């Protein structure tokens, strides 16, 4: 650890906001770049940077000056990256389930209300897709057709099918994340 950095950490532990700002300026790009390696959405990376530095400020008294500050801050970032990835996987699984299946009969009332609300939102987002993209999307997710079958039916290439489905899913994921 650099002597200047050690002094900044000591000042941070005393509640010095200027020292905190200096440390933020030193490390925010590094944390952001680490997040972007693992997370597709820039917004997720920006959110984690904020969460990491809030955690640094709130837990400043527990920082061990004898250990690597870079290691400490990147460990916090990795923890939040992992949690974000896990949350996104669960959310995507639920969205995929909604798109492919109907409502199971064993849902309890509250879950049914939440399910119906999310399903309504997804249906609205599907209807907002451009007509050709919507048609491709529905053939894939509702009819269960393969890329090849869709391409043949619509006289387009399989890569066009792939591209349009990717764009549709990106749009739906992004909008669902904003809503929920």
Steps between C-alpha positions, in 0.01 A plus 500: 500500500629844404570744790253749347234231481563399862453861606177522298367186668586635845323824413204305364473309828481839675204594280686726257280536190785647295705184561197294399470700176869445425463125553190501283693675223784249534284188491163562336622426146665179616182382672288601201728317254491185714120514502480551123706184445220295654183704458343581163316811616693818565230602749571193714870587509425861594266386776763267644758779502259707708421211735869419549591855592200535730619182674852645524366815665263318734764244607800732499583429864549128424752556220832338586775746404754217493321315222461587135226756450478400134443139603236607752305716258518247216381223734192708581446560128532127419242422767253746343576378147421145611174611663399698192573208269302266722206744512509544122502122446196455722322791333582366154382154595172646619459709184576196283248301698237770452567513129483125446243378752169596644408555863543185710195401700679482835585870523360665811294818467779752562734320264224479245446877517874563461521245222205654316647849537837389364331300226295809401818706486675239285201479264503881468872495423452229238226706336739799492754308291527590131256280300756269335700460824177428691400237242840329526490518878151347522588222256799411713366540854131427455505252214833346596632506143871461436705777339510294182122452492440872563752594232331272247149615590590870470754465216784652701836373619557320829744775598220755455280289727779485757565873477133592534446266797810635671377857456153408623634332814739788572211744472271294725772438761596866513139619531411239763803605703381862489144406600601268782 
